[in-house]
């Protein structure tokens, strides 16, 4: 579910974030984030909700590969083989931040926001996003169009909407 769809159903961004928080609180779960291309946007949005410290424990802005490998324990050979923008790297980032922070769930995002850095196989706007728990991990690739800030915001919005949908399906 994409944020625009949620908004078209009458949910504001604040409502979406409150729904995420309510679902996490109801389930007694905590969340962390690992961000590359969004550069802290997810953490900023999640902490914009009063009381988010009950369920959001923190995040890592792993913009460089060194931070991915040193803090999040992403294997350098995994990045070399698959690239920093890949399902494998996004999954490893999510697992790494969940372990680092001791949370029940985590989200991660890595992508090419532009304007440069794209290739024929991975054009600007390619973003991998992950929702991770001890029980399951799901990765999804999207290609967003637009300028850098548009791609970054679209990735954050999409991942939050996916997190909300998953939480509300799991927590009844």
BELMO-V971007 format. One record per pair of residues at least 12 apart in sequence whose C-alpha atoms are under 6 Angstrom apart, sorted by the first residue. I is the first residue (numbers start at 0). J is the second residue. If there is no record, write none. Layout:
I,J
I,J
//
This chain:
0,160
0,161
1,157
1,160
2,156
2,157
2,160
19,163
28,103
29,54
29,55
29,102
29,103
30,54
30,55
30,102
30,104
30,105
31,55
31,56
31,57
31,58
31,105
32,58
32,105
32,106
32,107
33,58
33,59
33,60
33,107
34,60
34,61
34,107
34,108
35,60
35,61
35,62
35,109
36,109
36,110
37,151
38,60
39,60
41,155
71,92
71,95
71,96
72,95
73,91
84,109
84,110
89,107
93,105
93,106
93,107
103,132
104,131
104,132
105,130
105,131
106,129
106,130
107,128
107,129
108,127
108,128
109,126
109,127
110,125
110,126
111,123
111,124
111,125
112,124
112,147
112,150
113,147
124,142
124,143
124,144
124,150
125,141
125,142
126,140
126,141
127,139
127,140
//
